[in-house]
């Protein structure tokens, strides 16, 4: 893998995951959870219904989330991660561990600004 292809790959992944709420939705669905739309609304109270619908549709189109429609009255719609979506769990866990490093004592570590390289 060349640096260019790696950068392109990262850019493509970030396009799939971009959006203020997508990662939060993903964390609620990790572990094989199947949640109704209303469960997600309650779990993420700061998100509007319109934005939740939009983010779920984008993730469904990208193959991360599976939308399950139960044809009954009243209608019941559930969401779960696809196998590919569930495979994001270790990567996002690694990101959380990386972010936690910021809060730890990093004394002795030297960061060289990119401009000086």
SULVEN-V280845 format. One record per residue. N is the residue number from 1. PSI is psi in degrees with one decimal (* if undefined). OMEGA is omega in whole degrees, 0 to 359 (NA if undefined). BURIAL is 1 if it has 9 or more other C-alpha atoms within 8 Angstrom, else 0. Layout:
{{N;PSI;OMEGA;BURIAL} {N;PSI;OMEGA;BURIAL}}
//
This chain:
{{1;129.7;179;0} {2;161.4;176;0} {3;-36.8;180;0} {4;-46.5;181;0} {5;-34.3;177;0} {6;-43.7;179;1} {7;-39.9;178;0} {8;-41.4;178;0} {9;-43.6;178;0} {10;-42.4;180;0} {11;-42.7;180;0} {12;-39.8;178;0} {13;-43.6;180;0} {14;-32.6;176;0} {15;-37.9;180;0} {16;-38.2;186;0} {17;-3.5;182;0} {18;150.9;183;0} {19;136.3;187;0} {20;-31.3;190;0} {21;-11.2;187;1} {22;-45.9;182;1} {23;-36.0;178;0} {24;-43.1;177;0} {25;-45.4;179;1} {26;-45.5;182;1} {27;-33.4;178;0} {28;-24.2;182;1} {29;-9.2;181;1} {30;156.3;178;1} {31;18.7;178;0} {32;13.2;180;0} {33;142.1;173;1} {34;117.0;184;1} {35;140.9;173;1} {36;159.9;179;1} {37;-44.7;182;1} {38;-32.0;176;0} {39;-41.8;178;0} {40;-38.9;177;1} {41;-44.2;180;1} {42;-36.3;182;0} {43;-27.0;182;0} {44;74.1;187;1} {45;-21.8;183;0} {46;-11.6;182;0} {47;139.7;177;1} {48;157.7;179;0} {49;-42.0;180;0} {50;-44.5;181;0} {51;-38.4;178;0} {52;-45.0;178;1} {53;-45.7;182;0} {54;-45.9;182;0} {55;-41.2;178;1} {56;-41.0;179;1} {57;-42.1;179;0} {58;-43.0;180;0} {59;-32.5;175;1} {60;-45.1;179;1} {61;-31.5;180;0} {62;-4.5;177;0} {63;17.4;181;1} {64;-37.9;184;1} {65;143.1;175;1} {66;129.1;178;1} {67;124.7;182;1} {68;116.8;180;0} {69;123.3;175;0} {70;117.4;183;0} {71;92.7;180;0} {72;173.6;178;0} {73;122.5;354;0} {74;157.4;182;0} {75;144.8;179;0} {76;123.8;179;1} {77;130.3;179;1} {78;156.5;179;1} {79;142.6;173;1} {80;163.8;178;1} {81;144.5;170;1} {82;170.9;176;1} {83;-39.1;179;0} {84;-40.3;177;1} {85;-41.3;179;1} {86;-29.5;180;1} {87;-13.8;176;0} {88;-20.0;186;0} {89;-52.3;180;1} {90;-35.7;180;0} {91;-42.5;180;0} {92;-32.4;175;0} {93;-42.0;178;0} {94;-38.0;177;0} {95;-40.1;178;0} {96;-40.9;178;0} {97;-40.1;178;0} {98;-44.2;181;0} {99;-33.5;180;0} {100;-24.2;178;0} {101;-29.0;181;1} {102;-33.1;182;0} {103;-14.3;180;0} {104;164.9;178;0} {105;112.9;181;0} {106;26.3;180;0} {107;135.5;178;0} {108;-13.8;178;0} {109;138.3;181;0} {110;124.6;177;0} {111;125.4;181;0} {112;119.8;180;0} {113;144.3;184;0} {114;-33.8;182;0} {115;-28.6;183;0} {116;-2.3;179;0} {117;*;NA;0}}
//
